[in-house]
């Protein structure tokens, strides 16, 4: 049924997988405008932050440009009291392992606003090495902490 949360999620996922950032952002803005007005008592009408992190990862990994970021999605991640820290940490790991340092850094900055403990940092070098990244990501982390 259109419009619905599940229809938007499928469409957004497809745009992310093919790397169509413009269509994804246009559809995401539409979903944010339309979904709250739907009278559906059985399901949440909000786009989840876990989906936003997943879309971000898919979009960045489908881009040919390894230093690509998407501040439009990152900004939406800052608009809530609830933030899925574990999923976000895993997002950084995936982005590092896929050789996407700028995108990983953008999500790391968001994590750093919510998380004051740094236990998760010890795993990042392994994932960065898998992604063939040099030390510039870790230099930033050192100065951020």
C-alpha positions in Angstrom: 0.0 0.0 0.0 1.3 3.4 -0.9 2.3 5.4 0.9 3.6 3.2 3.7 6.7 2.9 5.8 7.6 -0.4 4.3 7.2 0.9 0.7 9.5 3.9 1.5 12.0 1.6 3.2 12.2 -0.6 0.1 12.5 2.3 -2.3 15.2 4.0 -0.1 17.1 0.8 0.1 17.1 0.4 -3.7 18.3 3.9 -4.3 21.1 3.4 -1.7 22.2 0.1 -3.3 22.5 1.7 -6.8 24.2 4.8 -5.4 21.5 7.2 -6.5 22.1 9.8 -3.7 19.8 12.5 -5.2 16.8 10.2 -5.5 17.4 8.7 -2.1 17.5 12.2 -0.4 14.5 13.4 -2.3 12.5 10.2 -1.3 13.8 10.4 2.3 12.5 14.0 2.6 9.2 12.9 1.1 9.0 10.1 3.6 9.7 12.5 6.5 6.9 14.7 5.2 4.3 12.0 4.3 4.7 9.3 7.0 3.6 11.3 10.0 0.3 12.1 8.3 -0.6 8.4 7.7 -3.3 7.1 10.0 -1.8 3.7 10.8 -2.2 2.7 14.5 -0.4 -0.6 14.1 3.0 0.5 13.1 5.6 3.2 13.7 5.5 6.0 11.1 9.0 7.1 11.6 12.1 6.1 9.6 14.3 4.3 12.2 17.9 5.4 12.9 19.0 1.9 12.2 17.6 2.1 8.7 19.3 5.5 8.3 22.6 4.0 9.3 22.0 1.1 6.9 21.1 3.4 4.1 24.2 5.5 4.8 26.4 2.4 4.7 24.9 1.1 1.5 25.1 4.5 -0.3 28.7 5.1 0.7 29.8 1.6 -0.3 28.1 1.9 -3.6 29.9 5.1 -4.4 32.9 4.9 -6.7 34.4 7.8 -4.7 36.0 6.4 -1.5 35.9 9.8 0.3 32.2 10.4 -0.2 30.0 11.3 2.7 26.3 12.2 3.1 25.8 14.9 5.6 22.1 15.0 4.9 21.6 11.6 6.4 24.1 12.2 9.1 22.2 15.3 10.2 19.0 13.3 10.5 20.8 11.0 12.9 21.3 13.9 15.3 17.6 14.6 15.7 16.7 12.1 18.4 17.2 11.2 22.0 17.6 7.6 21.1 20.6 6.6 19.2 21.6 3.0 18.4 25.2 3.1 19.5 26.1 -0.5 18.9 24.7 -0.4 15.4 26.5 2.8 14.7 29.8 1.4 16.0 29.2 -1.6 13.6 28.5 0.9 10.8 31.9 2.5 11.4 33.6 -0.9 11.3 31.9 -1.8 8.0 32.8 1.5 6.4 36.4 1.2 7.6 36.6 -2.4 6.3 35.2 -1.2 2.9 37.8 1.5 2.7 35.5 4.5 3.3 37.4 6.6 5.8 35.5 9.9 5.3 32.1 8.2 5.8 33.4 6.3 8.8 34.7 9.5 10.3 31.4 11.2 9.8 29.6 8.5 11.7 32.3 8.3 14.3 31.8 12.0 15.1 28.1 11.3 15.8 29.0 8.4 18.0 31.5 10.6 19.9 28.6 13.0 20.8 26.6 10.2 22.4 29.3 7.9 23.8 31.8 9.0 26.4 33.4 5.6 26.9 36.0 4.6 24.3 35.9 0.8 24.6 34.9 0.5 21.0 38.0 2.2 19.7 40.2 -0.9 20.1 38.5 -2.7 17.3 38.8 0.0 14.7 42.4 -0.6 13.6 41.6 -4.2 12.5 38.8 -3.0 10.3 40.8 -0.1 8.9 43.6 -2.5 8.0 41.1 -4.7 6.2 40.0 -1.7 4.2 43.6 -0.7 3.3 43.4 2.6 5.2 46.3 4.7 6.3 46.7 6.3 9.7 44.9 9.7 9.0 41.7 8.3 10.4 43.4 7.4 13.6 45.2 10.7 13.9 41.8 12.4 13.9 40.4 9.9 16.5 43.4 10.6 18.7 42.8 14.4 18.6 39.0 14.0 19.0 39.3 12.0 22.2 
